[in-house]
């Protein structure tokens, strides 16, 4: 694992310390988790890329399901 040295504003450092204590993890673990979440979708992957395996899997749906208001009647009730 690589080591980095970074400088944080005092207020950000205090928030990281408080959150790490609250979650019972080290500050390093918390920062790694945050950086992982921030950079996990940086390969240009779109939402469509992530769900493409599921597009078109239901053959018996009407072709105008998304645009026809009759299918939204009583939706949410």
N, C-alpha and C positions, 0 to 999 in steps of 0.2 A: 504494500500500500504506500502510495506517495504521501509525503508530508508537505503541507503548505503553511506559510505564515501570512496572516492577513490582519489588517487593522480595521476595527469597527468603531463607529461612534459610540460614546459611552452609553447613550440611551438604548441603542440596539443591543449592545453587549449585555446590558442589564435585563432586557426582555428575553434574550436567548437564555441567559442564566436562569431566570425565573421559570421559563417554560421547561427547560431541561430538568430542573428540580421537581417541578410539578409532575412531569411524565416519568420521572425516575430513570433518566438516561443521561449520558454524558453530553456536554455541549458539542463535542465532535460528532457524536451520533446524530444529534439533532440537525446540525448543519449538513451532514452527509445526506440525511433524509430530505431536507429542503432542497438541496442541489439536485438530488435524483429526481424529485418531483418537477422541478423547474426545467430540467434538461431532457426528460424522458420522451418528449414528443418533438425533438428537434431534427428528426430525419426527414421532415417534410411530409410526414404521414397525416392524411386528412381523416375526418370522421368517416367519409365514404370508404377510404382504404381499410379502416378498422372493421366496418360492418359489411363489406362487399361479399363475404361468404354467405350472408343471410339475405341478400337482395335477390328477389325472385324465387324464393323457396316455397311460397304458397301459390300453387297453380290455380286454385279455384276462386281467387278474389276477383272482383270486377276491375276492369282497367281504369275506371274513373273514380276509384275509392278516395283518392286524395282531394279531388276537385269537386265532387258532386255533393251538394249540401244535404241531400236526402240521407246520406249515410251518417250525418252528424246529428240527426233528429234524436232527441232524448239522450244524447251523449252526456255522461257524467251523472246520470240519475240512478 
